[in-house]
Amino acid sequence: MAAENLAVSRETFDNVILPVYAPAQFVPVKGKGSRVWDQQGKEYIDFSGGIAVTALGHCHPALVETLKSQGETLWHTSNVFTNEPALRLASKLIAATFAERVFFGNSGAEANEAAFKLARYYACKKHSPFKSKIIAFHNAFHGRTLFTVSVGGQPKYSDGFGPKPADIVHVPFNDLAAVKAVIDDHTCAIVVEPIQGEGGVMPATLEFMQGLRALCDQHNALLVLDEVQSGMGRSGKLFAYEHYGIKPDIITTAKALGGGFPVSAMLTTHEIASVMAPGVHGTTYGGNPLACAIAETALDIINTPEVLNGVDARREQFVSALQKINEQFDIFSEIRGKGLLLGAVLNAQHASKARDILNASAAEGLMVLTAGSDVIRFVPSLVIEPTDIAEGMARFARAIGKVLN
Ligand SMILES: *Cc1c(COP(=O)(O)O)cnc(C)c1O
């Protein structure tokens, strides 16, 4: 029997989906590059990139080609068997980074969960079961499992779900003195985003990051960098840690890794990985051949001088357009971030208008994101066409004009 083609609309959402999201009023049905179309055929320019995921735009021909060819070859075997795409992707991630061992998962939260468990387990095996303290930061975001929301620095995401994992301490971001005050020999890890994404598009300072590295070394703690959002070329380097002249112990990456196909990875050294043994941790889907084949193609394209060097040129186009808008409307106090992880911070007079601006942008045919109540976030495709940036910024200016009138 042929499947019945059920008519669905934005209203259907309220009747069928768990109400944990508040999606836009339109329903995207098709995308190509940095353009998206909704059910009514209205066109949007996409500066949101599926939340920093579609780093090569929508339906990139090379990713579609891999999806089709791997889709006709082998989708899933589980980790009872290994597979060629996973082995190739892991080898290429190792060749491109500090890392020597890779664990694959399906989401950012899952990669972070693995990282936090590994940090605790390593400390337990190498030092003591009491070396379990994790130092993390206010406004940090690490995902939605109970461990990752608890390490995250926004209690509104972790309150109400019962007892939280213990021995997690939060201090202000970019405040080295605050870390010094709480770190001790019972600390197993410092967990930090090199550029806080959800927390407001806030880069770590050079001094802070290098200071964290030194404190970890002093106390035999691991430096765990959550590069779920900042990784895979977003900052203009393959991973944001490369901006800081440091070598982390563990990094996680997810969002752009599969260019829109769900896949994540935790990267670490051989020495740290060596405390693990079969059965200590795992996942059914992680490292699935379909996901890894697509991620391998995405990595092959992103990890090239053409794409990585193009990020800063596109950033400059964004920044200068935003500065022009600011000359006209006096609405931003600061444009911050790194590469194509950009935040336009609303000034005091316009704070809390982020959501209105997002909605007005959608009406003008532009997809943007917020980060908190006073930051508009732009995380477009890393290969967005300059003409799309220009047209998107024209739409953004019209949207701001409407909100301010
Ligand atoms: C999005 C994000 C996560 C969570 O990723 P999911 O795929 O939603 O689980 C974790 N850390 C950071 C920095 C993120 O931006």
The ligand as a Gaussian input file, in Angstrom:
#p B3LYP/6-31G(d) Opt

LIG

0 1
 C       25.141000      22.513000      20.255000
 C       26.176000      22.342000      21.277000
 C       26.229000      21.188000      22.073000
 C       25.167000      20.118000      22.031000
 O       25.107000      19.468000      20.791000
 P       23.838000      18.550000      20.472000
 O       24.153000      17.972000      19.123000
 O       22.648000      19.441000      20.470000
 O       23.749000      17.517000      21.524000
 C       27.270000      21.050000      22.953000
 N       28.217000      21.994000      23.055000
 C       28.211000      23.114000      22.313000
 C       29.308000      24.108000      22.455000
 C       27.188000      23.328000      21.399000
 O       27.159000      24.455000      20.670000

